[in-house]
Amino acid sequence: MLRVVGTSTRRGWLASVATLLTLAAQVAEAQFNVVIREGSEAAVPVAIVPFGWQGTGTPAFDFAGVVSADLASSGRFAPVATRDMVSRPTQASQVNFQDWRLLDASYLVIGTLAPDSAPDTFTATFQLFNVTSGQPMTGFRLQAARTDLRKAAHRISDMVFKEITGIEGVFSTQIAYVSEERLRDGTRQFRLIVSDADGENANKVAESTQPLLSPSWSPDARRLAYVSFEGGVSGVYIQTLRTGTRERVSQRAGVNSSPAFSPDGRSLALVLSRDTGNLDIHSLDLSTQVLRQLTTDAAIDTEPSWSADGRSIYFNSDRAGGPQIYRVGTEAGQRAERITFDCVYCARPRVSPDGKYVALVNGENNRYRIAVWNVQQRRLELLTPDGRLDESPSFAPNGAQIIYATRENGKGILASVSTDGRFKTQIASVAGDVREPVWGPFPRP
Amino acid sequence: MRSSLLVLATALTLTLTACNRGNTVPEDTGANTGADGGLATEGAGGGGGVQVSPLEAERQARLAELMRQLVVYFDYDQAEILPEFNALLQAHGQYLAQNPNTQVRLEGHTDERGSREYNIGLGERRAQAVRRVLMLQGVAATQLTTVSYGEERPAQTGSDEESWRLNRRVELVYR
C-alpha cells in the first residue's frame, strides 16, 4: 500500500498506487549493488537532507539515502555529502538558503517521516526548493506500509526529477538482466534476474546451466520473453513474472532467438533459421500462433526492435557485407529499407520511445561502443567514446537514458549514459558477470 | 607386416566405434601415436637400409589422426572454411558417409566481440558452412544437426587475440 497526497504547493492531487508486481515463489538474491563510480562534471549539485524521524528509536527508513542514490544514478545530479551539511532542516521554516548557496547546491529536498496510528504504516512528507530563488517548487505527503517505504522513496525521486528536469523519472521501474557465475566444479550458472532500477529487490526469474539470453519485456511489464538453450537447443519462452508460469513459444529446427514484444503485446517478433539455416525476422501472433516471415534475404537478419507505433521493425542485417541497421514495415510483403550507411559495424538496434533515435552497437577498429542514430538528421552520435566492449543498449522508458553492458577487469558490468551522451554512470556488480540489461516499462497504476 | 596392418585397422575401427558410442573425443587407442604406433619405421627392420612402409597404413593413420580433431576454426566475422581444415572435414565426411547411422551435432561459436544475437547468427552460419562441406562428401542431412551458441559458450574466457581465435569455432560432437 502506497498513497501519495499533494501538499503545500501548486499541485494538490491524490493518487493511490497499486502494489507493484511481486515475483511469487522466488528467492531474493542480492545480485549486485549499484555503485555510482563515475559522475559527470555537468551534474547538478542537489542537497537531500536526512528526513526528520518523528517516531522512537532508529528511523524506519533512510529516505534521503535512497533519493540521493536515485538522483545520482541518473548521472544528472551530484548529491551533497551529508557530512558537509551545516544545517539539517526538516521543515520549510528551518531552511536558511544561504547555508545551501555556500555548498553550491542548486536544489534542496527536506522531509519528515512519522509512524501512523495503524501498525507498520508511515507517513512521509517532502519539499523541494530552488536554492537560487529561495522558492518552494513542490511537496507531497506519502503514506506507505513498512514494506513499501522503498517504493515511496522512489516515488519521491521521480517527482523531484520531473520537477527539476521536466523528464519523467524512471526510479520506480524495473530492469531485467542476465548473470553468469562459474562454479568451482567448472559448470556455469546462467540466471535471468529482475530487479528494481537501482538493483535492489533482485529476483531470479530463471536459472540454467545452459545459456539464457535476450530478455524482452511485455509492454504491461507482466511477462518476459527470453531465449534458453536448455536441452542443448535454442528455444524462445514467455514467462509470467507473478506466477512463474512459462510457455515455450518456439523451438523450431535451427535458431530460435531475439524475441521482442510488439507495443500492443499481441505479437512477438523473433528470429528463426528453420530448415534453411538462414536467419530471418518473423512475427508470431501470440493468440492465433500464426507466424509471418518479414524478411527473406540470405543474410543474417536479426535483433528486431519495434517502432512505438508497431508499424515497422528495425533490425540488423549483414546483407551489404557487414552488420547495418534496416527497417521493414510489419504489413505483409514490405521491402526492407537500409537506415545506416556510415558505420563499419552497426548492430543491435533499439528504437527510442519517441522514435527519434535508434540506439545501437558501433564497431570500428576493434572497439565496440554505444551510439545513437538520429533518425531525422540521419546522423550517428557516439555516446561512449571511451568504450571497448560495450553492448546491449536499452532505452529507459522516458527515452532519456540508456543502460548497456560493458566489461571491466574481465568482468561483465552495467553502465548507463544519457541519450545526449552528457551524463554517464557506471554500475558495479558485486559478484559474477552481469549483462544484457533491459529496461522495463513504466509501472501501470 | 600383415598382422601389424590388421592391428592398425582394428585400432582404427575401435577408434571409430568409440565415436559411435557417443564420445565427443574418440579414445586414444595408440594406433597413431609415435609411442607404439611406430608407423614410419614399420617394415624398416629387415630391409637392409631401405625403408619400406605401406601407404595404405599411412593413409589410415593420417585419417585416424584427422578423426580425432573435432574443431574447425574461423577468421573474425567470417564463416569461410579455411584451407587448413579441408583435410579434417574430408576425413569426417568420408567416415560419416560410410557410417550413415552415425550422427554429428555441429556447434557453432564466435568470439565475444560485437552483439550477442548477431553472433548467434554468425555461429549458425559457421555450423552451416561445415554442414555443407560434409554433405558434399555424401553425408545425409539426417546425420547432421546444427546449433549456434554464439558467444555464450567460449572455449577460452580471456579478452585477447588468442582467446578470440580459439573461440571462433565449430565443434563436431559425435552422438
Interface residues (C-beta under 8 A of the other chain):
Chain A: P211 L213 S214 F229 G232 V233 S234 G254 V255 S257 S258 V271 S273 G277 L279 I300 T302 E303 N316 D318 G322 P323 Y345 A347 R348 V361 G363 N366 Y368 L389 E391 S392 R407 G410 E436
Chain B: D77 R105 E112 R113 G114 S115 R116 E117 Y118 I120 G121 L122 E124 R125 A127 Q128 R131 T146 V147 S148 Y149 G150 E152 R153 T157 G158 S159
